[in-house]
Amino acid sequence: MGSAADQGQDILGTPSGRLPEGLADAIRATAEEIAELLRGAPGTGAPVPGLVWTVGEVAAHLAQANELMAGVAAGRPHRHGDGTPQGIAAANEQALAAFGERAAEPLAAMIVEQAEAYLDAVAECPTGETLMTPMGPMNRVVLGSYLLTHMLGHGYDLARALGRPHMVDRARVTLALPFMIEAMPRVTDAAATEGLNARYVVRLWGGGQFAVTFTDGVATVGQELPDRDRPDCTISIEPVTFLLMALGRCSPVGAMARGRVLAWGRKPWLGPRFPEYFKAP
């Protein structure tokens, strides 16, 4: 089994040396749609449901994060926390406190400009080169998936706060998979998985799947289980629900009640526990 980054690219059928088909367009479109949300907002002081931040603070965080990832893609490493969800969250708060801009138009422009800066950097540099990011080492393809995932999560937050449709869809979730696969072992909640031995297969409706094996609480993620292993639990999930649940924006109980998640196998009772094993930054 290859690395998580390799497995994520296998899902997308990515030839070496370029971005997966659709990723550049999705990054560009998502940044533009977030910018349009901000430009159409009556102000940036409204609270964001589920967060302690206002609309302006979420937008400022997005602008900062896009700039950071564009810099990393260009070969300028930047330390941001210690790689743990708690460390990244603390670094986010510190960075936000040091950045005073909260107005919609300049933040919208910065979000778009820095997304383009990432794409420019990728066009000029080897996509397979390993870079150090806030979530650990990854190549420029997985970094682009990280950038997209991050924008989708906070774009969803802004859309909810402003009463507008969000931009998360199945195609973009598929493009987010390489980062999700890479990041899952790093956001495992050690207390929740202590001593756990279990094998999961997660299947997204319409295509795409990955496997997660816990061995004494340590998670290994890949595109599929080794031939000798059978899953204890198979989870079938609607793609948008998967991303929102993974990012802490959707309740597992509510998703299951709406039939957006199904679980079966030798130990189907392991299905509802799966989201509890991870903590998003």
Beta strands, then each sheet from edge to edge (+ up, - down):
strand 1: 131-133
strand 2: 136-138
strand 3: 198-204
strand 4: 209-215
strand 5: 218-222
strand 6: 233-237
strand 7: 261-264
sheet 1: 1+ 2-
sheet 2: 5+ 4- 3+ 6+ 7-
end
